[in-house]
Amino acid sequence: MEDNNELNSNEYLEMANHAKEVVDEAQAKMDLYKKQNMELKKNLISIYGAIRILDHFTCMDTSEEINIYVEFLRGYMSDICENFIS
């Protein structure tokens, strides 16, 4: 009877170790996703800032087509930032 209990204890220990490995692996992936998410947010904010600066400069003597394009980009990035970052 003791051999059966010992076998069950070993099986339990193996299952617990396997479960810990699975959880640790999932946590590592989650940490990586969080880091990538933060980097993406920083990049979006930087791009949005650059477009805002470009929009400010295009108020001067530039063609109407460039103004329209920059205005479109600014609006598009605003929508992305509002949806993604908030």
GROMACS elastic network, one bead per residue, 0.5 to 0.9 nm:
[ bonds ]
;  ai    aj funct       b0    kb
    1     4     6  0.53021   500
    1     5     6  0.65424   500
    1     6     6  0.87700   500
    2     5     6  0.50614   500
    2     6     6  0.60560   500
    2     7     6  0.85110   500
    3     6     6  0.50283   500
    3     7     6  0.60799   500
    3     8     6  0.85448   500
    4     7     6  0.50861   500
    4     8     6  0.61887   500
    4     9     6  0.86037   500
    5     8     6  0.50025   500
    5     9     6  0.61074   500
    5    10     6  0.86287   500
    6    10     6  0.61906   500
    6    11     6  0.85455   500
    7    10     6  0.50964   500
    7    11     6  0.61119   500
    7    12     6  0.84743   500
    8    11     6  0.50085   500
    8    12     6  0.59854   500
    8    13     6  0.85030   500
    9    13     6  0.61022   500
    9    14     6  0.85959   500
   10    13     6  0.50166   500
   10    14     6  0.61371   500
   10    15     6  0.85579   500
   11    14     6  0.50865   500
   11    15     6  0.61413   500
   11    16     6  0.85371   500
   12    15     6  0.51239   500
   12    16     6  0.60909   500
   12    17     6  0.85825   500
   13    16     6  0.50512   500
   13    17     6  0.61210   500
   13    18     6  0.85420   500
   14    17     6  0.51076   500
   14    18     6  0.61005   500
   14    19     6  0.85468   500
   15    18     6  0.50173   500
   15    19     6  0.60471   500
   15    20     6  0.85378   500
   16    19     6  0.50610   500
   16    20     6  0.61626   500
   16    21     6  0.86678   500
   17    20     6  0.50745   500
   17    21     6  0.62679   500
   17    22     6  0.87146   500
   18    21     6  0.50756   500
   18    22     6  0.62542   500
   18    23     6  0.86637   500
   19    22     6  0.50911   500
   19    23     6  0.61721   500
   19    24     6  0.85304   500
   20    23     6  0.51030   500
   20    24     6  0.59933   500
   20    25     6  0.84804   500
   21    24     6  0.50722   500
   21    25     6  0.60524   500
   21    26     6  0.85543   500
   22    25     6  0.51480   500
   22    26     6  0.61818   500
   22    27     6  0.85953   500
   23    26     6  0.50671   500
   23    27     6  0.60746   500
   23    28     6  0.85838   500
   24    27     6  0.50348   500
   24    28     6  0.61555   500
   24    29     6  0.86856   500
   25    28     6  0.51072   500
   25    29     6  0.63360   500
   25    30     6  0.86640   500
   26    29     6  0.51328   500
   26    30     6  0.61686   500
   26    31     6  0.86498   500
   27    31     6  0.61107   500
   27    32     6  0.85704   500
   28    31     6  0.51193   500
   28    32     6  0.62434   500
   28    33     6  0.86893   500
   29    32     6  0.50431   500
   29    33     6  0.61672   500
   29    34     6  0.86082   500
   30    33     6  0.50522   500
   30    34     6  0.61466   500
   30    35     6  0.86169   500
   31    34     6  0.51048   500
   31    35     6  0.62314   500
   31    36     6  0.86691   500
   32    35     6  0.51113   500
   32    36     6  0.61654   500
   32    37     6  0.84804   500
   33    36     6  0.50762   500
   33    37     6  0.59309   500
   33    38     6  0.85488   500
   34    37     6  0.50036   500
   34    38     6  0.62095   500
   34    39     6  0.86913   500
   35    38     6  0.51941   500
   35    39     6  0.63224   500
   35    40     6  0.86949   500
   36    39     6  0.50707   500
   36    40     6  0.61422   500
   36    41     6  0.86250   500
   37    40     6  0.50990   500
   37    41     6  0.62403   500
   37    42     6  0.87105   500
   38    41     6  0.50812   500
   38    42     6  0.62565   500
   38    43     6  0.86684   500
   39    42     6  0.50861   500
   39    43     6  0.61897   500
   39    44     6  0.86312   500
   40    43     6  0.50688   500
   40    44     6  0.61328   500
   40    45     6  0.85964   500
   41    44     6  0.51244   500
   41    45     6  0.61763   500
   41    46     6  0.85886   500
   41    81     6  0.81324   500
   41    84     6  0.79083   500
   41    85     6  0.64437   500
   42    45     6  0.51932   500
   42    46     6  0.61727   500
   42    47     6  0.86599   500
   43    46     6  0.50493   500
   43    47     6  0.61391   500
   43    48     6  0.85004   500
   44    47     6  0.51216   500
   44    48     6  0.60490   500
   44    49     6  0.85618   500
   44    77     6  0.78186   500
   44    80     6  0.82734   500
   44    81     6  0.68288   500
   44    85     6  0.87409   500
   45    48     6  0.50102   500
   45    49     6  0.61368   500
   45    50     6  0.86460   500
   45    77     6  0.88503   500
   45    81     6  0.72685   500
   45    85     6  0.89314   500
   46    49     6  0.50908   500
   46    50     6  0.62304   500
   46    51     6  0.86669   500
   47    50     6  0.50805   500
   47    51     6  0.62032   500
   47    52     6  0.86213   500
   47    77     6  0.79616   500
   48    51     6  0.51402   500
   48    52     6  0.62219   500
   48    53     6  0.87444   500
   48    73     6  0.87572   500
   48    74     6  0.69722   500
   48    77     6  0.59223   500
   48    78     6  0.72167   500
   48    81     6  0.79618   500
   49    52     6  0.50531   500
   49    53     6  0.62894   500
   49    54     6  0.86002   500
   50    53     6  0.51307   500
   50    54     6  0.61270   500
   50    55     6  0.85065   500
   51    55     6  0.59646   500
   51    56     6  0.85481   500
   51    70     6  0.70552   500
   51    71     6  0.87228   500
   51    73     6  0.70720   500
   51    74     6  0.58892   500
   51    77     6  0.82920   500
   52    56     6  0.62679   500
   52    57     6  0.88072   500
   52    70     6  0.86223   500
   52    74     6  0.65711   500
   53    56     6  0.50490   500
   53    57     6  0.64147   500
   53    58     6  0.87513   500
   54    57     6  0.51275   500
   54    58     6  0.61797   500
   54    59     6  0.88991   500
   54    70     6  0.72246   500
   55    58     6  0.51521   500
   55    59     6  0.66694   500
   55    67     6  0.74147   500
   55    70     6  0.59054   500
   55    71     6  0.67822   500
   55    74     6  0.75526   500
   56    59     6  0.56364   500
   56    60     6  0.79955   500
   57    60     6  0.59869   500
   57    61     6  0.86524   500
   57    62     6  0.86911   500
   58    61     6  0.68679   500
   58    62     6  0.57799   500
   58    63     6  0.83671   500
   58    66     6  0.74820   500
   58    67     6  0.59793   500
   58    70     6  0.78615   500
   59    62     6  0.72376   500
   59    67     6  0.73896   500
   62    65     6  0.83782   500
   62    66     6  0.67456   500
   62    67     6  0.70146   500
   63    66     6  0.54696   500
   63    67     6  0.65017   500
   63    68     6  0.88601   500
   64    67     6  0.50290   500
   64    68     6  0.61854   500
   64    69     6  0.86320   500
   65    68     6  0.51408   500
   65    69     6  0.61733   500
   65    70     6  0.86438   500
   66    69     6  0.50494   500
   66    70     6  0.60920   500
   66    71     6  0.84080   500
   67    70     6  0.52453   500
   67    71     6  0.60156   500
   67    72     6  0.85197   500
   68    71     6  0.50437   500
   68    72     6  0.60851   500
   68    73     6  0.86384   500
   69    72     6  0.50518   500
   69    73     6  0.62167   500
   69    74     6  0.86135   500
   70    73     6  0.50142   500
   70    74     6  0.60723   500
   70    75     6  0.85819   500
   71    74     6  0.51162   500
   71    75     6  0.62361   500
   71    76     6  0.85642   500
   72    75     6  0.52166   500
   72    76     6  0.60651   500
   72    77     6  0.85799   500
   73    76     6  0.50341   500
   73    77     6  0.60250   500
   73    78     6  0.83886   500
   74    77     6  0.52506   500
   74    78     6  0.60522   500
   74    79     6  0.86847   500
   75    79     6  0.62984   500
   75    80     6  0.87154   500
   76    79     6  0.52253   500
   76    80     6  0.63277   500
   76    81     6  0.86793   500
   77    81     6  0.59506   500
   77    82     6  0.83964   500
   78    81     6  0.51851   500
   78    82     6  0.60542   500
   78    83     6  0.85421   500
   79    82     6  0.51821   500
   79    83     6  0.61159   500
   79    84     6  0.83908   500
   80    83     6  0.52259   500
   80    84     6  0.57622   500
   80    85     6  0.79163   500
   81    84     6  0.52301   500
   81    85     6  0.53231   500
   81    86     6  0.74616   500
   82    85     6  0.58286   500
   82    86     6  0.57490   500
   83    86     6  0.60660   500
